[in-house]
Amino acid sequence: MSQKLKNRNNAAASVLSLSGHSKLLLRMAKHRELLSLIKAALPSSVDAHCLDCSINDKGGLLVYCENAAWAFNLRFYAENILSGVRAQGERVNSVRFRIVAPSMTQPGRKSRRPDFNRNSAAEALGVVASTMAQHKLGLSLHRLALTLLSTKNAG
């Protein structure tokens, strides 16, 4: 093979790899934009607990959060999230919430059993309770949040 042909093949290969690299960068930028759209659809007291997201081929949106209490709380904002994401032209049919394993958010951690963070759970329950203050369930959630905070040092 001539040197000229080798140079042409190398140039073509570098353009293709750059193209793949550019595609990856575009996907990453779109991913960050999607996460910021989700966070924009949420109250400021809740948005920090959305850690990541993805959309599957069928239009299912997965939102990853830090624990079960926040997954429960975020379900109350599912319609807000869907309408906010759809308003920007994303084709999303549904939203589901998943918990990120503690080992993924805390490097070096080996435990497979998730931590129970009383403060985070109490905060999440308090937010939900405040939206249902006149309802018996809201009062019960508020009492549960207070119990979690009062037993913080006991367990």
N, C-alpha and C positions, 0 to 999 in steps of 0.2 A: 504494500500500500504506500502511495506517495506521501510525502510530508504535507503537501497541500491538502490532500484528502483527510489526513489525520487531524490537521488544524481545523478543518471544516467540521468534522465530527465532534471534536472537543468543544468548539464554539456552540454547536447545536445542543450538545449535552448540557453546557452551562446555562443556556437560555431555558431549556426544559427544567433544570433544577431551580433556576430563579423563578420560573413560572409556578412551580410547586411551592416554593418558599413564599411567594407573593400570595398564593391561594391560602396558605396557612395563616399568614399575617392578617388577611381579610377575614378569615373565619374567627380568629382570635378577637379582632376588633368588633365583629358582629356579636360575638359572645359577650364581651364586656358591655356593649350597648344594650343587649337584651337584659342583662343583670341590672343595669342602671334604670331601664324602663320598669322592671319589676319593683325595684326599690322606690322609684318615684310614685308608684301607685299605692304605696304603703305609708302609714303615719311614721313620723321620724322616730317614735319610740320603738318601732317594730322593725324598720328596714335594716338595721345593723345585724339582725339575726338571720337574714338571708345570706348564705355563704356562697352559693353557686347555683347554676341552672343549666338546663339543656332542653332542646326540642327534638323529639324523635321524628321519624319519617312520616308518621301518621298524624302529626300535629299535636302530640301530647307534650305538654310543658311539665318538666320536673323541676321543682324548686327544692334545693337542699338547705337545711337549717341545722342548728347545733344540737337540739334535743327534742324529745317528744312533746314537751310543753309548748315549745315554739311551733312545732308542726301543727299541733292542735289549734293554737292561736291563729296561725296563718290561714287556716281553712276558712276562717270568718272573712278573710279578705280575698278569697278566690275570685269572686266576680270583679272586684276592683283590678286585680292583676290581669285577668283576661281582657277586660275592656281597655286597660292601658296599653297592653301589648298589641291588641288588635288595632287600636287607633293608629299605631305606627306601621301598619301593613303586614304584620306577622300573621301567618295562618296558624292559629292555635285553636284546637277543639276543646281541650280540657287542661286542667292543672292538677297536679298531684304533688304531695310534699314528702320528702324523704329526709332521714336523719343522716348526717355525716358522722362516720365513726370517729371517736375521740382520737384515735391514732393518726387520723388524717389531718386533724387540726392542731395536734400537739406532737411535734416530731420527737422520736425516741420513746414514745409511749407504746408498750407492748400489749396492754390489756385489751381483751375483746369485749369485756363487759363495760357498757357505757356508764359514765359518771352520772350521779344524780345531783345536779346543782340546785340546791334549795333556793338560792337567791333568784336564779334565772326562772325557775318554775313558779316561784311566788310572784315575780314580776309579770310573767305571762298571764297567770291567773288573775292578777290585779287588773291588768289591761282589759281582759275579757269581762271581768266582773263590773268594771266601770261602764261598759257599754250596755249592761243589762241591770242597772242599779234598781230598777223598780220591779224586777222579776225575782221570784224565789231562788232560781238557779244562780242569779247574780249575787244574791246575799250569801248563798252557800259557798260559792267560789271565793268570795271575799273572805269569809271565815277560814276557808282552807288556806288561802294565801297567808293570812295572819298566823295560823298554826304553823305553817312551814317556816315562817320567819322567827317565831318564838322558840321553835325547837332546833334552831340552827346550830347551836353549840352542843346540844344534847346528843346529836347523832353524827 
